């Protein structure tokens, strides 16, 4: 071959390789996604689950059976699991079964404090031994009701009224997803504690002090859960509200329907799917709750997740793993139900003629109307519940027992300028958080999009794959963290003397991506499902590869969903704590939540100041994302 011909051959070879990669890009991305999931998710979780299924190296179901038949865990249902033929004797009928799982105001079980009355909730139901799983479902149900009740008025205001700062306020509703649970607990103590902000304000008018946290811990836990999840319900409902075509409401009015009837018959049916989706997601998240309950309620209000943590602390790995398996099965079942419901709905998109927004307070006379007064009343509740804990954190960072001080920030500055390399400094924590957040976007967004494409076009089998891919939402955070420690950090022996070990920044980004990609998938999948398959078929008929059709046709049409998923992926990465605190141990890869935890163990003032920096940095980040990326929702 002559030298003159060689460049042509090289160009032909490069073109062939490029064409082959384009044809196989989606398959290669799927393999890469599967590899990340196996190494970072399934393997670590599987290592923990094995503890429940092996005893002295032999397979056994003894640990799981002991949990299922223990009234401490399953209450009256334990007898049913012990003797399935006794179902009729124990429950009698469907009504008996409903009574067994109904929400009761007391919990008769061996858990310390489970007989705790709930005086603030009047529920006329007989005392029933619900056990640990029953109480976990009980508090999740109450948290779901509270989140929906608090989130719907916010959705109504954001969707129907125009006021200065509305878009920024909507952007900042994502903040609860970022804050570590321990910081929320500190904020609620600062707000509702005996010496907190609320009691200080009540004392100014001669009331209190009231022991809100001490006398009603369950109520505070439920409010803290609502702090996290009511914005989620509001976001979903606002998205659905904005997808309502105003012309359909006008048509109903022209046919003689009153405004209330038009709202009930036209708008409400389009809001119900969003509300139910938000409620189901809230139940899943609060069923898996850990840091809020541990910090505000302790073992007195132990949920399954808290008890798993306690069992691990006591080295009862078999019992902890059995609880984790049963919890994961229940959570996966709820996740599958959510996906089934989601698949029956259409994705939300901006309506051709969205409902017009009216000015919130156009004049003084309108401001005194009953509806505007109700909005003002809700605003006061929102200030106490949402702004109060955050403002208390900020105020706490500038005060101590003697009044105003800058000592906490001076400590952070001194630590940054003079701290040794092994000490926790604020600037590296902020830098690591932002860099890990950006790196998580680069990994989680492609993973989420690939899973969406594979599951949406796979029919019935795709739903099963989608459910398994949502395992990060269903698996215990404590179990995931322990699995990462046993798997990635300590390493897994391989044949031939090799050892699979992933540590440092790579492990942290991979763990963050695994925790974040479900939010990308949940934003993209509903929109992909609404696209006409004929669009892709037409592109393929014109010679485009499957990858080219995806990049040029499908993804531009679901760009809002991708931006939405990216925003939440960034939020998850910024606030992720469970896996980061394990993977960053003894290294310089700590993030802002880890820095807060390290300071909190020694000095509460600098910890609150670091938490305030976390709040400010992330709030600024999401306002920028909203301005640059446009509208995003979950």
GIZIHU-V977121 format. One record per residue. N is the residue number from 1. RES is the residue in one small letter. SS is DSSP state (~ for helix, > for strand, _ for the rest). PHI is phi in degrees with one decimal (999 if undefined). OMEGA is omega in degrees with one decimal (none if undefined). Layout:
BEGIN
<<N:RES:SS:PHI:OMEGA> <N:RES:SS:PHI:OMEGA>>
END
This chain:
BEGIN
<<1:x:_:999:-178.3> <2:x:_:-76.4:178.8> <3:x:~:-65.0:-178.7> <4:x:~:-67.9:-177.8> <5:x:~:-82.8:-172.6> <6:x:~:-60.8:179.4> <7:x:~:-59.6:178.3> <8:x:~:-63.7:179.3> <9:x:~:-63.5:179.0> <10:x:~:-61.7:179.3> <11:x:~:-66.4:177.6> <12:x:~:-63.9:179.4> <13:x:~:-64.2:178.6> <14:x:~:-62.3:177.8> <15:x:~:-64.9:179.4> <16:x:~:-66.1:178.8> <17:x:~:-63.5:180.0> <18:x:~:-61.7:178.6> <19:x:~:-64.5:179.1> <20:x:~:-64.2:178.8> <21:x:~:-63.3:179.4> <22:x:~:-65.1:179.5> <23:x:~:-68.7:-174.2> <24:x:~:-103.7:-173.2> <25:x:~:-59.7:-178.4> <26:x:~:-65.7:178.2> <27:x:~:-65.9:179.2> <28:x:~:-65.3:177.8> <29:x:~:-64.3:177.6> <30:x:~:-64.1:177.8> <31:x:~:-64.7:177.6> <32:x:~:-62.3:177.6> <33:x:~:-62.2:179.2> <34:x:~:-62.6:179.7> <35:x:~:-64.0:178.9> <36:x:~:-61.8:-179.2> <37:x:~:-64.6:-179.2> <38:x:~:-64.2:-174.8> <39:x:~:-74.7:-171.1> <40:x:~:-95.8:-175.1> <41:x:~:-117.3:-171.6> <42:x:~:-67.5:179.7> <43:x:~:-65.3:178.3> <44:x:~:-60.0:179.7> <45:x:~:-65.9:178.8> <46:x:~:-61.8:179.0> <47:x:~:-61.5:178.6> <48:x:~:-73.3:-178.3> <49:x:~:-63.4:-179.9> <50:x:~:-59.3:179.9> <51:x:~:-59.3:-179.4> <52:x:~:-84.3:-173.0> <53:x:~:-107.5:178.5> <54:x:>:-127.6:174.0> <55:x:>:-141.3:-175.3> <56:x:_:57.5:177.1> <57:x:_:83.4:-178.1> <58:x:>:-110.8:178.4> <59:x:>:-62.7:179.2> <60:x:_:-157.3:172.0> <61:x:_:-112.0:-175.7> <62:x:~:-61.0:-178.6> <63:x:~:-63.8:-179.7> <64:x:~:-65.9:179.9> <65:x:~:-62.8:179.4> <66:x:~:-61.2:179.2> <67:x:~:-69.1:-177.6> <68:x:~:-62.5:-174.8> <69:x:_:-99.3:179.4> <70:x:_:-97.1:179.1> <71:x:~:-58.3:177.0> <72:x:~:-58.4:-176.9> <73:x:~:-96.3:-173.1> <74:x:~:-122.1:174.8> <75:x:_:58.1:-177.2> <76:x:_:-65.5:-179.6> <77:x:~:-72.9:179.0> <78:x:~:-61.5:178.0> <79:x:~:-65.0:178.2> <80:x:~:-67.0:178.0> <81:x:~:-65.5:179.2> <82:x:~:-70.9:-179.4> <83:x:_:-140.9:-176.8> <84:x:~:-54.9:-178.9> <85:x:~:-72.8:-177.8> <86:x:~:-91.4:-178.3> <87:x:~:-55.8:-178.9> <88:x:~:-64.0:-177.9> <89:x:~:-68.7:-175.2> <90:x:~:-85.4:-174.8> <91:x:~:-107.1:173.1> <92:x:_:78.0:-174.6> <93:x:_:-163.9:176.8> <94:x:~:-60.6:178.6> <95:x:~:-63.7:177.4> <96:x:~:-64.5:178.1> <97:x:~:-64.2:179.1> <98:x:~:-63.4:177.9> <99:x:~:-66.3:-178.4> <100:x:~:-67.2:-178.2> <101:x:~:-108.5:-178.4> <102:x:_:-72.0:178.6> <103:x:_:-77.0:-179.8> <104:x:_:-115.4:-176.7> <105:x:_:-77.9:177.3> <106:x:_:-129.5:-177.7> <107:x:>:-124.4:178.9> <108:x:_:-90.6:-177.5> <109:x:_:-159.8:-178.2> <110:x:_:-68.1:179.6> <111:x:_:-63.0:179.2> <112:x:_:-55.5:177.5> <113:x:_:82.6:-176.4> <114:x:_:-71.3:175.8> <115:x:_:-80.5:-178.2> <116:x:_:-64.0:176.8> <117:x:_:-71.6:176.8> <118:x:_:-118.0:-173.3> <119:x:_:-67.2:-176.0> <120:x:_:-83.7:-179.7> <121:x:_:-123.5:-179.0> <122:x:_:-91.3:178.5> <123:x:_:-121.6:-177.8> <124:x:_:-86.1:-179.8> <125:x:_:-141.5:-177.5> <126:x:_:-71.0:176.1> <127:x:_:-62.3:-178.0> <128:x:>:-133.5:175.9> <129:x:_:-73.3:-177.3> <130:x:_:-93.6:-177.0> <131:x:~:75.3:-175.1> <132:x:~:-65.1:179.7> <133:x:~:-66.2:178.8> <134:x:~:-64.6:178.5> <135:x:~:-67.2:177.6> <136:x:~:-61.4:177.2> <137:x:~:-65.9:180.0> <138:x:~:-62.0:-179.4> <139:x:~:-69.2:176.5> <140:x:~:-66.8:178.8> <141:x:~:-65.8:177.9> <142:x:~:-63.6:178.9> <143:x:~:-64.4:178.6> <144:x:~:-65.8:178.4> <145:x:~:-60.4:-179.7> <146:x:~:-64.9:-178.7> <147:x:~:-64.9:179.1> <148:x:~:-67.2:-178.5> <149:x:~:-63.7:-179.2> <150:x:~:-86.7:-176.8> <151:x:~:-77.1:-176.5> <152:x:~:-64.8:176.4> <153:x:~:-60.2:177.5> <154:x:~:-63.2:177.6> <155:x:~:-62.2:179.9> <156:x:~:-62.2:-179.0> <157:x:~:-67.5:-177.4> <158:x:~:-68.0:-176.5> <159:x:~:-85.5:-169.4> <160:x:~:-112.2:-174.7> <161:x:>:-126.1:176.7> <162:x:>:-109.2:178.2> <163:x:_:-156.6:-177.7> <164:x:_:-64.5:179.6> <165:x:_:89.0:-177.0> <166:x:~:-61.8:-177.6> <167:x:~:-67.0:177.6> <168:x:~:-65.6:177.4> <169:x:~:-60.1:178.3> <170:x:~:-64.4:177.9> <171:x:~:-61.4:-173.7> <172:x:~:-78.9:177.7> <173:x:_:-67.6:178.0> <174:x:_:-81.0:-174.9> <175:x:~:-56.2:-180.0> <176:x:~:-56.2:179.2> <177:x:~:-69.3:-174.0> <178:x:_:-93.5:-171.9> <179:x:_:-67.7:173.8> <180:x:_:-61.5:-178.0> <181:x:~:-57.0:-178.3> <182:x:~:-66.1:178.5> <183:x:~:-71.4:176.2> <184:x:~:-63.9:178.2> <185:x:~:-61.5:177.8> <186:x:~:-62.3:178.6> <187:x:~:-62.5:179.5> <188:x:~:-70.2:173.5> <189:x:~:-62.7:-179.7> <190:x:~:-65.0:-178.7> <191:x:~:-89.2:-170.6> <192:x:~:-107.3:179.1> <193:x:_:-67.0:-176.9> <194:x:_:-59.3:177.4> <195:x:_:-108.8:-175.4> <196:x:_:-80.3:-176.0> <197:x:~:-62.5:-177.3> <198:x:~:-63.7:178.4> <199:x:~:-66.9:176.3> <200:x:~:-63.2:178.8> <201:x:~:-67.0:178.3> <202:x:~:-66.5:178.6> <203:x:~:-64.8:179.2> <204:x:~:-66.0:178.6> <205:x:_:-109.9:174.2> <206:x:_:85.0:179.8> <207:x:_:-112.1:173.9> <208:x:_:82.2:2.4> <209:x:_:-78.4:178.8> <210:x:_:-111.6:-179.9> <211:x:_:-91.5:-176.4> <212:x:~:-61.2:-175.1> <213:x:~:-70.0:-174.5> <214:x:~:-72.1:-175.3> <215:x:~:-91.2:-179.2> <216:x:_:-134.0:-178.0> <217:x:~:-62.9:-179.7> <218:x:~:-64.8:178.4> <219:x:~:-62.1:179.5> <220:x:~:-66.5:177.6> <221:x:~:-61.1:-179.6> <222:x:~:-65.6:176.7> <223:x:~:-65.1:177.4> <224:x:~:-65.4:175.6> <225:x:~:-64.6:177.1> <226:x:~:-65.0:175.8> <227:x:~:-56.2:178.7> <228:x:~:-75.8:-163.7> <229:x:~:-103.6:176.8> <230:x:~:-60.3:175.0> <231:x:~:-61.4:176.4> <232:x:~:-63.7:177.0> <233:x:~:-60.5:-179.4> <234:x:~:-63.0:-178.7> <235:x:~:-61.9:-179.7> <236:x:~:-61.6:-176.8> <237:x:~:-71.2:176.3> <238:x:~:-60.8:178.8> <239:x:~:-60.0:178.9> <240:x:~:-66.7:-179.1> <241:x:~:-63.6:-179.5> <242:x:~:-73.2:177.6> <243:x:_:-87.0:177.6> <244:x:_:-73.1:178.5> <245:x:>:-80.7:-177.7> <246:x:~:-59.3:-178.7> <247:x:~:-67.3:177.8> <248:x:~:-68.6:177.2> <249:x:~:-68.0:178.3> <250:x:~:-62.9:178.1> <251:x:~:-63.9:178.7> <252:x:~:-61.9:178.8> <253:x:~:-66.0:-179.3> <254:x:~:-67.6:178.0> <255:x:_:-88.3:173.8> <256:x:_:103.6:-179.7> <257:x:_:-74.6:175.0> <258:x:_:-73.2:177.8> <259:x:~:-54.9:-180.0> <260:x:~:-67.8:179.7> <261:x:~:-67.4:178.0> <262:x:~:-63.1:178.1> <263:x:~:-64.4:-177.2> <264:x:~:-67.5:-173.7> <265:x:~:-91.3:-175.7> <266:x:~:-109.5:-173.9> <267:x:~:-80.6:-174.6> <268:x:~:-55.9:179.5> <269:x:~:-58.0:179.1> <270:x:~:-84.2:177.5> <271:x:~:-91.6:-175.2> <272:x:~:-56.1:179.3> <273:x:~:-57.8:180.0> <274:x:~:-66.2:-179.5> <275:x:~:-64.7:179.5> <276:x:~:-65.9:176.7> <277:x:~:-62.8:177.8> <278:x:~:-62.1:179.4> <279:x:~:-65.5:-179.3> <280:x:~:-66.5:177.3> <281:x:~:-63.0:178.7> <282:x:~:-62.3:179.0> <283:x:~:-62.3:179.0> <284:x:~:-62.5:-177.4> <285:x:~:-63.6:-177.1> <286:x:~:-79.4:172.7> <287:x:~:-65.3:-179.9> <288:x:_:-93.0:-173.0> <289:x:_:-62.5:179.0> <290:x:_:-138.8:-170.5> <291:x:~:-65.8:-178.5> <292:x:~:-64.0:-178.9> <293:x:~:-66.4:-179.1> <294:x:~:-61.9:-176.0> <295:x:~:-79.2:-174.1> <296:x:~:-96.4:-177.0> <297:x:_:-121.0:-178.5> <298:x:~:65.1:-179.2> <299:x:~:-69.5:177.0> <300:x:~:-61.0:178.7> <301:x:~:-117.6:-173.3> <302:x:_:-60.4:168.5> <303:x:_:-98.5:-179.6> <304:x:~:-58.8:-178.0> <305:x:~:-63.3:178.5> <306:x:~:-64.8:-178.9> <307:x:~:-69.9:174.1> <308:x:~:-59.9:178.3> <309:x:~:-60.1:-179.9> <310:x:~:-64.9:179.4> <311:x:~:-64.0:178.7> <312:x:~:-66.2:177.0> <313:x:~:-60.0:-179.3> <314:x:_:-93.0:176.3> <315:x:_:65.1:175.4> <316:x:_:-89.5:-171.8> <317:x:~:-67.0:-179.9> <318:x:~:-62.4:178.3> <319:x:~:-65.6:179.5> <320:x:~:-62.6:180.0> <321:x:~:-66.0:177.8> <322:x:~:-64.0:176.6> <323:x:~:-61.0:-179.4> <324:x:~:-65.2:179.0> <325:x:~:-62.5:-178.3> <326:x:~:-65.2:177.5> <327:x:~:-63.9:179.9> <328:x:~:-66.2:177.9> <329:x:~:-61.3:179.1> <330:x:~:-63.7:-178.5> <331:x:~:-67.7:176.5> <332:x:~:-64.3:176.3> <333:x:~:-62.6:176.7> <334:x:~:-65.2:178.4> <335:x:~:-64.4:177.9> <336:x:~:-63.0:177.2> <337:x:~:-62.6:177.3> <338:x:~:-61.3:-179.3> <339:x:~:-66.9:176.6> <340:x:~:-60.8:-179.6> <341:x:~:-67.5:-179.3> <342:x:~:-62.1:-177.7> <343:x:~:-66.0:179.4> <344:x:_:-84.8:-178.9> <345:x:_:-106.8:175.4> <346:x:_:-98.5:178.5> <347:x:_:-67.4:178.8> <348:x:_:-78.2:175.8> <349:x:_:-140.7:-178.9> <350:x:_:-64.7:-178.0> <351:x:_:-69.0:176.4> <352:x:_:-57.8:178.4> <353:x:_:-134.2:-176.3> <354:x:>:-66.0:179.9> <355:x:_:-61.0:179.5> <356:x:_:-71.6:177.0> <357:x:_:-100.7:176.5> <358:x:>:-103.1:179.6> <359:x:>:-63.1:-176.3> <360:x:_:-68.1:178.9> <361:x:_:-133.3:-177.4> <362:x:_:-70.2:179.4> <363:x:_:-156.2:-176.5> <364:x:~:-64.5:-177.9> <365:x:~:-63.0:178.6> <366:x:~:-66.7:-178.6> <367:x:~:-63.3:-179.4> <368:x:_:-95.2:177.6> <369:x:_:-69.8:-178.6> <370:x:~:-56.4:-178.6> <371:x:~:-66.1:-179.8> <372:x:~:-68.0:176.6> <373:x:~:-64.8:176.6> <374:x:~:-64.2:177.3> <375:x:~:-63.9:177.3> <376:x:~:-62.9:177.4> <377:x:~:-62.3:177.0> <378:x:~:-64.2:177.9> <379:x:~:-60.3:177.7> <380:x:~:-65.9:176.9> <381:x:~:-61.8:179.9> <382:x:~:-64.1:177.3> <383:x:~:-61.0:-179.3> <384:x:~:-67.9:-172.5> <385:x:~:-80.0:-173.3> <386:x:~:-99.7:-177.2> <387:x:~:-77.2:-176.2> <388:x:~:-55.2:-179.9> <389:x:~:-61.0:179.9> <390:x:~:-69.1:178.4> <391:x:~:-64.9:178.4> <392:x:~:-64.3:175.5> <393:x:~:-62.2:-178.5> <394:x:~:-62.4:179.2> <395:x:~:-61.9:180.0> <396:x:~:-63.5:179.0> <397:x:~:-74.1:-179.5> <398:x:_:-107.8:-177.8> <399:x:>:-132.8:169.5> <400:x:>:-142.1:-176.7> <401:x:_:-63.1:-176.2> <402:x:_:-102.8:179.2> <403:x:>:124.3:-175.4> <404:x:>:-64.5:178.8> <405:x:_:-158.2:172.5> <406:x:_:-109.2:-174.8> <407:x:~:-61.9:-177.4> <408:x:~:-65.4:178.8> <409:x:~:-73.2:175.2> <410:x:~:-63.8:176.8> <411:x:~:-63.2:178.8> <412:x:~:-62.2:179.2> <413:x:~:-64.3:178.5> <414:x:~:-63.9:178.3> <415:x:~:-64.0:179.8> <416:x:~:-69.5:-175.3> <417:x:~:-81.8:-172.0> <418:x:~:-118.6:-176.1> <419:x:_:-66.7:177.4> <420:x:_:-72.8:-176.2> <421:x:_:-65.3:-178.6> <422:x:_:-84.9:179.6> <423:x:_:-90.4:-178.2> <424:x:_:-83.6:-178.6> <425:x:_:-115.3:-173.2> <426:x:~:-69.3:-175.4> <427:x:~:-64.2:175.0> <428:x:~:-59.0:178.5> <429:x:~:-64.5:178.6> <430:x:~:-65.4:-179.9> <431:x:~:-61.3:-179.9> <432:x:~:-62.2:-179.8> <433:x:~:-59.9:-179.0> <434:x:~:-68.7:179.1> <435:x:~:-65.8:178.2> <436:x:~:-64.8:177.6> <437:x:~:-63.8:178.7> <438:x:~:-67.0:178.2> <439:x:~:-64.6:176.8> <440:x:~:-62.3:176.0> <441:x:~:-58.0:-177.0> <442:x:~:-64.2:-178.9> <443:x:~:-99.1:-172.6> <444:x:~:-71.1:-178.2> <445:x:~:-64.1:175.2> <446:x:~:-60.0:178.5> <447:x:~:-60.9:-179.1> <448:x:~:-63.9:179.0> <449:x:~:-66.8:-179.8> <450:x:~:-61.3:179.2> <451:x:~:-63.3:177.7> <452:x:~:-61.2:-179.1> <453:x:~:-62.5:-177.2> <454:x:~:-66.6:-175.4> <455:x:~:-80.8:-178.1> <456:x:~:-66.6:-176.8> <457:x:_:-92.7:-174.0> <458:x:_:-100.1:177.5> <459:x:_:71.9:-176.4> <460:x:~:-62.9:180.0> <461:x:~:-64.3:179.2> <462:x:~:-63.7:-180.0> <463:x:~:-66.4:177.8> <464:x:~:-65.9:177.4> <465:x:~:-62.3:179.9> <466:x:~:-62.6:178.4> <467:x:~:-62.8:179.2> <468:x:~:-65.3:179.4> <469:x:~:-70.3:178.4> <470:x:_:-87.4:-179.7> <471:x:~:-52.6:178.1> <472:x:~:-57.4:177.7> <473:x:~:-78.2:-172.3> <474:x:~:-104.9:-175.3> <475:x:_:-89.5:179.4> <476:x:_:-60.3:176.4> <477:x:~:-62.4:177.7> <478:x:~:-65.0:179.5> <479:x:~:-64.1:178.6> <480:x:~:-61.5:179.2> <481:x:~:-64.1:178.1> <482:x:~:-64.7:178.3> <483:x:~:-63.6:176.4> <484:x:~:-61.9:179.5> <485:x:~:-64.7:-179.2> <486:x:~:-71.3:-174.8> <487:x:~:-94.2:-172.4> <488:x:~:-69.6:-174.0> <489:x:~:-73.9:179.7> <490:x:_:-75.5:-179.7> <491:x:_:92.3:179.2> <492:x:>:-115.6:-179.9> <493:x:>:-66.5:178.7> <494:x:_:-118.2:177.5> <495:x:~:-59.4:178.8> <496:x:~:83.8:179.4> <497:x:~:82.3:179.1> <498:x:_:-80.1:179.4> <499:x:>:-142.1:178.4> <500:x:>:-85.7:-177.4> <501:x:_:-143.8:179.2> <502:x:_:-128.4:-178.9> <503:x:_:-137.5:174.8> <504:x:~:72.7:-175.4> <505:x:~:-62.5:-179.7> <506:x:~:-61.3:179.9> <507:x:~:-64.7:-179.2> <508:x:~:-65.1:179.4> <509:x:~:-63.3:179.1> <510:x:~:-62.6:178.9> <511:x:~:-64.8:177.4> <512:x:~:-63.0:-179.6> <513:x:~:-63.4:178.9> <514:x:~:-65.5:177.9> <515:x:~:-72.9:-171.2> <516:x:~:-98.1:-171.4> <517:x:~:-62.3:177.2> <518:x:~:-57.3:179.2> <519:x:~:-70.5:174.1> <520:x:~:-67.5:-179.0> <521:x:~:-61.1:-177.2> <522:x:~:-69.8:176.1> <523:x:~:-83.8:-173.2> <524:x:~:-87.4:-173.5> <525:x:~:-57.2:-179.6> <526:x:~:-60.4:-179.8> <527:x:~:-73.0:176.6> <528:x:~:-61.5:-177.5> <529:x:~:-64.9:-178.7> <530:x:_:-87.3:-179.3> <531:x:_:-75.6:178.9> <532:x:_:-74.2:178.6> <533:x:~:-56.9:179.8> <534:x:~:-62.8:177.9> <535:x:~:-62.5:179.3> <536:x:~:-68.4:-179.8> <537:x:~:-62.7:178.5> <538:x:~:-66.2:178.0> <539:x:~:-63.8:178.9> <540:x:~:-65.5:179.8> <541:x:~:-66.4:178.2> <542:x:_:-87.4:173.7> <543:x:_:103.9:-179.9> <544:x:_:-75.3:174.2> <545:x:_:-73.7:179.4> <546:x:~:-60.5:179.7> <547:x:~:-65.8:-179.8> <548:x:~:-64.8:177.7> <549:x:~:-63.8:178.3> <550:x:~:-65.1:-176.0> <551:x:~:-70.7:-172.5> <552:x:~:-93.0:-174.1> <553:x:~:-112.5:-170.7> <554:x:~:-76.7:-174.0> <555:x:~:-61.9:176.5> <556:x:~:-61.0:-179.1> <557:x:~:-80.0:179.3> <558:x:_:-116.2:-176.3> <559:x:~:-59.6:179.0> <560:x:~:-59.9:178.8> <561:x:~:-65.7:178.8> <562:x:~:-67.1:177.2> <563:x:~:-62.8:178.1> <564:x:~:-60.8:179.9> <565:x:~:-62.5:179.0> <566:x:~:-63.4:179.7> <567:x:~:-62.4:-179.7> <568:x:~:-71.6:176.4> <569:x:~:-62.3:177.4> <570:x:~:-63.1:179.4> <571:x:~:-63.4:179.8> <572:x:~:-61.2:-179.4> <573:x:~:-65.7:-178.6> <574:x:~:-61.2:-175.1> <575:x:~:-95.4:-176.1> <576:x:_:-63.9:-176.2> <577:x:_:-126.4:-170.2> <578:x:~:-55.5:-178.3> <579:x:~:-79.4:-176.8> <580:x:~:-65.7:-177.2> <581:x:~:-64.8:177.3> <582:x:~:-82.7:-175.4> <583:x:~:-73.4:-179.0> <584:x:_:-93.0:-177.2> <585:x:_:-61.4:177.3> <586:x:_:71.6:-179.0> <587:x:_:-131.2:178.0> <588:x:_:-97.3:-176.2> <589:x:_:-99.2:179.9> <590:x:_:-72.0:-179.3> <591:x:_:-113.1:-179.1> <592:x:~:-61.2:176.7> <593:x:~:-60.2:178.4> <594:x:~:-66.7:177.3> <595:x:~:-61.9:177.3> <596:x:~:-59.7:-179.0> <597:x:~:-64.0:-178.9> <598:x:~:-67.3:177.2> <599:x:~:-68.9:-176.0> <600:x:~:-63.8:179.4> <601:x:_:-71.2:-176.3> <602:x:_:-125.8:-175.9> <603:x:_:-139.7:-177.0> <604:x:~:-70.5:-178.6> <605:x:~:-60.4:176.2> <606:x:~:-60.6:177.9> <607:x:~:-64.6:178.5> <608:x:~:-66.9:177.1> <609:x:~:-64.1:177.7> <610:x:~:-66.0:175.6> <611:x:~:-63.8:176.5> <612:x:~:-66.2:175.3> <613:x:~:-62.2:176.0> <614:x:~:-57.8:179.9> <615:x:~:-62.4:-176.9> <616:x:~:-68.6:-178.6> <617:x:~:-62.6:-177.7> <618:x:~:-71.7:177.0> <619:x:~:-60.9:177.8> <620:x:~:-62.2:-179.5> <621:x:~:-61.6:-175.6> <622:x:~:-76.3:173.0> <623:x:~:-64.4:176.9> <624:x:~:-63.0:178.9> <625:x:~:-59.0:-178.9> <626:x:~:-66.4:-179.2> <627:x:~:-70.5:-176.5> <628:x:~:-82.3:-173.2> <629:x:~:-90.2:179.6> <630:x:_:86.2:-175.0> <631:x:_:-70.1:174.7> <632:x:_:-141.1:176.0> <633:x:_:-147.1:177.3> <634:x:_:-94.6:none>>
END
